[in-house]
Amino acid sequence: MEARLTDFPPENYEGDEGNTEDVKIAVVTFAFNNAEIIHNLKKRGLFIAAEKYDKLEKLNEKMVDRLHNSLDLLD
């Protein structure tokens, strides 16, 4: 993975030549079985965009409760 990322063209964030240093990956986190969290985060974003703060508050409470009380969700 480091070699493939290093081979990408520079993004010119550091001048005309860009960053030419090799890419080094420090941590890789694999996540799975988090469909419920992703679904709720999308729903949360829609509530914020629509300014439905009463529904947002209920969803936030539900998410906090699930995260605090569900070992399966965090396992």
N, CA and C atoms as an extended XYZ file, in Angstrom:
225
Properties=species:S:1:pos:R:3:atomname:S:1:resname:S:1:resid:I:1 pbc="F F F"
N         0.815       -1.169        0.000 N   MET     1
C         0.000        0.000        0.000 CA  MET     1
C         0.875        1.255        0.000 C   MET     1
N         1.936        1.240        0.785 N   GLU     2
C         2.838        2.401        0.830 CA  GLU     2
C         3.428        2.685       -0.549 C   GLU     2
N         3.836        1.623       -1.267 N   ALA     3
C         4.431        1.800       -2.589 CA  ALA     3
C         3.425        2.405       -3.562 C   ALA     3
N         2.188        1.932       -3.521 N   ARG     4
C         1.161        2.467       -4.431 CA  ARG     4
C         0.885        3.936       -4.129 C   ARG     4
N         0.809        4.294       -2.859 N   LEU     5
C         0.553        5.696       -2.503 CA  LEU     5
C         1.740        6.586       -2.856 C   LEU     5
N         2.943        6.079       -2.693 N   THR     6
C         4.135        6.846       -3.044 CA  THR     6
C         4.190        7.105       -4.545 C   THR     6
N         3.687        6.163       -5.334 N   ASP     7
C         3.723        6.302       -6.788 CA  ASP     7
C         2.742        7.328       -7.343 C   ASP     7
N         1.759        7.745       -6.557 N   PHE     8
C         0.836        8.769       -7.028 CA  PHE     8
C         1.592       10.060       -7.316 C   PHE     8
N         1.124       10.847       -8.308 N   PRO     9
C         1.811       12.117       -8.589 CA  PRO     9
C         1.680       13.074       -7.410 C   PRO     9
N         2.664       13.948       -7.213 N   PRO    10
C         2.604       14.915       -6.113 CA  PRO    10
C         1.389       15.826       -6.246 C   PRO    10
N         0.863       16.263       -5.138 N   GLU    11
C        -0.317       17.123       -5.118 CA  GLU    11
C         0.032       18.607       -5.068 C   GLU    11
N         1.308       18.923       -5.104 N   ASN    12
C         1.783       20.311       -5.092 CA  ASN    12
C         1.362       21.080       -3.842 C   ASN    12
N         1.236       20.378       -2.732 N   TYR    13
C         0.917       21.048       -1.482 CA  TYR    13
C         2.128       21.806       -0.945 C   TYR    13
N         3.307       21.411       -1.382 N   GLU    14
C         4.518       21.988       -0.823 CA  GLU    14
C         5.345       22.651       -1.915 C   GLU    14
N         4.683       23.432       -2.758 N   GLY    15
C         5.395       24.123       -3.817 CA  GLY    15
C         5.224       23.426       -5.150 C   GLY    15
N         5.986       23.868       -6.149 N   ASP    16
C         5.857       23.352       -7.507 CA  ASP    16
C         6.236       21.881       -7.622 C   ASP    16
N         7.165       21.433       -6.810 N   GLU    17
C         7.632       20.055       -6.910 CA  GLU    17
C         6.751       19.086       -6.116 C   GLU    17
N         5.957       19.592       -5.223 N   GLY    18
C         5.120       18.730       -4.397 CA  GLY    18
C         5.939       17.963       -3.381 C   GLY    18
N         5.294       17.093       -2.668 N   ASN    19
C         5.956       16.278       -1.666 CA  ASN    19
C         6.479       15.016       -2.347 C   ASN    19
N         7.781       14.845       -2.363 N   THR    20
C         8.375       13.689       -3.050 CA  THR    20
C         8.867       12.619       -2.084 C   THR    20
N         8.549       12.761       -0.792 N   GLU    21
C         8.971       11.762        0.183 CA  GLU    21
C         8.090       10.519        0.070 C   GLU    21
N         8.656        9.373        0.440 N   ASP    22
C         7.890        8.133        0.440 CA  ASP    22
C         6.763        8.218        1.464 C   ASP    22
N         5.648        7.607        1.145 N   VAL    23
C         4.511        7.548        2.056 CA  VAL    23
C         4.761        6.424        3.050 C   VAL    23
N         4.542        6.695        4.322 N   LYS    24
C         4.662        5.684        5.380 CA  LYS    24
C         3.329        5.604        6.109 C   LYS    24
N         2.812        4.405        6.268 N   ILE    25
C         1.538        4.193        6.950 CA  ILE    25
C         1.828        3.764        8.377 C   ILE    25
N         1.257        4.495        9.341 N   ALA    26
C         1.518        4.200       10.744 CA  ALA    26
C         0.487        3.245       11.330 C   ALA    26
N        -0.785        3.417       10.973 N   VAL    27
C        -1.840        2.608       11.566 CA  VAL    27
C        -2.876        2.291       10.497 C   VAL    27
N        -3.339        1.068       10.497 N   VAL    28
C        -4.435        0.667        9.629 CA  VAL    28
C        -5.528        0.100       10.529 C   VAL    28
N        -6.743        0.617       10.388 N   THR    29
C        -7.873        0.138       11.173 CA  THR    29
C        -8.900       -0.455       10.228 C   THR    29
N        -9.238       -1.691       10.447 N   PHE    30
C       -10.268       -2.342        9.657 CA  PHE    30
C       -11.566       -2.285       10.443 C   PHE    30
N       -12.603       -1.788        9.811 N   ALA    31
C       -13.907       -1.700       10.461 CA  ALA    31
C       -14.919       -2.509        9.659 C   ALA    31
N       -15.819       -3.121       10.360 N   PHE    32
C       -16.867       -3.879        9.704 CA  PHE    32
C       -18.058       -3.943       10.629 C   PHE    32
N       -19.179       -4.370       10.077 N   ASN    33
C       -20.393       -4.526       10.858 CA  ASN    33
C       -20.790       -3.237       11.565 C   ASN    33
N       -20.641       -2.113       10.872 N   ASN    34
C       -21.011       -0.834       11.458 CA  ASN    34
C       -22.107       -0.144       10.643 C   ASN    34
N       -22.949       -0.937        9.987 N   ALA    35
C       -24.019       -0.384        9.151 CA  ALA    35
C       -24.979        0.469        9.971 C   ALA    35
N       -25.265        0.045       11.193 N   GLU    36
C       -26.190        0.815       12.035 CA  GLU    36
C       -25.635        2.206       12.327 C   GLU    36
N       -24.358        2.283       12.651 N   ILE    37
C       -23.739        3.578       12.949 CA  ILE    37
C       -23.742        4.465       11.707 C   ILE    37
N       -23.371        3.909       10.565 N   ILE    38
C       -23.339        4.686        9.326 CA  ILE    38
C       -24.742        5.179        8.972 C   ILE    38
N       -25.734        4.300        9.087 N   HIS    39
C       -27.118        4.679        8.799 CA  HIS    39
C       -27.555        5.848        9.686 C   HIS    39
N       -27.273        5.742       10.985 N   ASN    40
C       -27.672        6.803       11.915 CA  ASN    40
C       -26.922        8.112       11.656 C   ASN    40
N       -25.666        8.032       11.258 N   LEU    41
C       -24.919        9.256       10.957 CA  LEU    41
C       -25.474        9.952        9.710 C   LEU    41
N       -25.859        9.162        8.714 N   LYS    42
C       -26.483        9.748        7.516 CA  LYS    42
C       -27.812       10.411        7.875 C   LYS    42
N       -28.601        9.701        8.664 N   LYS    43
C       -29.888       10.232        9.103 CA  LYS    43
C       -29.684       11.522        9.906 C   LYS    43
N       -28.682       11.522       10.752 N   ARG    44
C       -28.355       12.695       11.572 CA  ARG    44
C       -28.028       13.900       10.688 C   ARG    44
N       -27.242       13.640        9.636 N   GLY    45
C       -26.898       14.720        8.705 CA  GLY    45
C       -28.119       15.291        8.008 C   GLY    45
N       -29.066       14.427        7.629 N   LEU    46
C       -30.303       14.897        6.999 CA  LEU    46
C       -31.122       15.743        7.966 C   LEU    46
N       -31.183       15.341        9.231 N   PHE    47
C       -31.914       16.124       10.222 CA  PHE    47
C       -31.278       17.494       10.421 C   PHE    47
N       -29.961       17.548       10.437 N   ILE    48
C       -29.268       18.831       10.591 CA  ILE    48
C       -29.545       19.718        9.380 C   ILE    48
N       -29.446       19.142        8.184 N   ALA    49
C       -29.673       19.919        6.962 CA  ALA    49
C       -31.100       20.453        6.898 C   ALA    49
N       -32.059       19.669        7.383 N   ALA    50
C       -33.461       20.072        7.341 CA  ALA    50
C       -33.875       20.875        8.575 C   ALA    50
N       -32.924       21.092        9.481 N   GLU    51
C       -33.156       21.827       10.729 CA  GLU    51
C       -34.258       21.193       11.569 C   GLU    51
N       -34.281       19.870       11.596 N   LYS    52
C       -35.247       19.128       12.418 CA  LYS    52
C       -34.561       18.743       13.724 C   LYS    52
N       -34.402       19.744       14.577 N   TYR    53
C       -33.599       19.569       15.780 CA  TYR    53
C       -34.269       18.682       16.825 C   TYR    53
N       -35.602       18.594       16.815 N   ASP    54
C       -36.273       17.697       17.756 CA  ASP    54
C       -35.962       16.236       17.410 C   ASP    54
N       -35.999       15.907       16.110 N   LYS    55
C       -35.655       14.553       15.671 CA  LYS    55
C       -34.162       14.283       15.872 C   LYS    55
N       -33.339       15.301       15.659 N   LEU    56
C       -31.895       15.175       15.861 CA  LEU    56
C       -31.594       14.823       17.311 C   LEU    56
N       -32.257       15.492       18.234 N   GLU    57
C       -32.017       15.231       19.660 CA  GLU    57
C       -32.399       13.799       20.027 C   GLU    57
N       -33.534       13.325       19.505 N   LYS    58
C       -33.957       11.941       19.786 CA  LYS    58
C       -32.960       10.938       19.207 C   LYS    58
N       -32.494       11.201       17.989 N   LEU    59
C       -31.523       10.296       17.370 CA  LEU    59
C       -30.203       10.309       18.135 C   LEU    59
N       -29.755       11.486       18.566 N   ASN    60
C       -28.524       11.571       19.355 CA  ASN    60
C       -28.643       10.746       20.632 C   ASN    60
N       -29.797       10.861       21.302 N   GLU    61
C       -30.016       10.095       22.532 CA  GLU    61
C       -29.983        8.590       22.240 C   GLU    61
N       -30.614        8.185       21.143 N   LYS    62
C       -30.621        6.772       20.760 CA  LYS    62
C       -29.199        6.280       20.477 C   LYS    62
N       -28.416        7.090       19.747 N   MET    63
C       -27.048        6.692       19.406 CA  MET    63
C       -26.188        6.583       20.660 C   MET    63
N       -26.298        7.542       21.558 N   VAL    64
C       -25.512        7.508       22.797 CA  VAL    64
C       -25.888        6.284       23.616 C   VAL    64
N       -27.193        6.025       23.725 N   ASP    65
C       -27.648        4.853       24.480 CA  ASP    65
C       -27.112        3.560       23.877 C   ASP    65
N       -27.195        3.421       22.549 N   ARG    66
C       -26.694        2.215       21.884 CA  ARG    66
C       -25.188        2.063       22.074 C   ARG    66
N       -24.450        3.154       21.963 N   LEU    67
C       -22.994        3.068       22.109 CA  LEU    67
C       -22.578        2.738       23.535 C   LEU    67
N       -23.333        3.224       24.505 N   HIS    68
C       -22.986        2.965       25.899 CA  HIS    68
C       -23.418        1.587       26.373 C   HIS    68
N       -24.474        1.043       25.766 N   ASN    69
C       -25.076       -0.172       26.300 CA  ASN    69
C       -25.009       -1.397       25.406 C   ASN    69
N       -24.385       -1.289       24.240 N   SER    70
C       -24.351       -2.426       23.330 CA  SER    70
C       -22.922       -2.891       23.094 C   SER    70
N       -22.573       -3.988       23.731 N   LEU    71
C       -21.244       -4.546       23.510 CA  LEU    71
C       -21.115       -5.103       22.101 C   LEU    71
N       -22.214       -5.618       21.534 N   ASP    72
C       -22.191       -6.145       20.175 CA  ASP    72
C       -21.861       -5.058       19.167 C   ASP    72
N       -22.391       -3.866       19.386 N   LEU    73
C       -22.153       -2.756       18.458 CA  LEU    73
C       -20.685       -2.332       18.454 C   LEU    73
N       -20.044       -2.403       19.603 N   LEU    74
C       -18.658       -1.957       19.711 CA  LEU    74
C       -17.637       -3.076       19.557 C   LEU    74
N       -18.102       -4.316       19.539 N   ASP    75
C       -17.179       -5.442       19.478 CA  ASP    75
C       -16.525       -5.539       18.117 C   ASP    75
